[in-house]
Amino acid sequence: MEPSAQLHRIAHDLNNLLGAILNYSTLLSRQVTDPVALADIEQIRSAAEHAASLTLGLLHVEADHEKDPAPVEGPGQEVLDA
């Protein structure tokens, strides 16, 4: 499997897991009344939302790379230029 396809698959898998974390933390927050526990649940939700935005960023980077791949530079460049 191509690295970009692997990244895409991993990002989607992560997004699915984060969706479950966000949904279950929302359900849990509706059942909990303890303010300390609610604050902990909010920390879980906040971390999951941040992770979801990072995952979305990975998908955007991968999509941008597919549209306009960066030039290859470094060792072996002379072989590519030949």
PyMOL commands that set and color helices and strands:
alter all, ss='L'
color gray80, all
select helices_A, chain A and resi 3-31+35-67+77-81
alter helices_A, ss='H'
color red, helices_A
deselect
rebuild
show_as cartoon
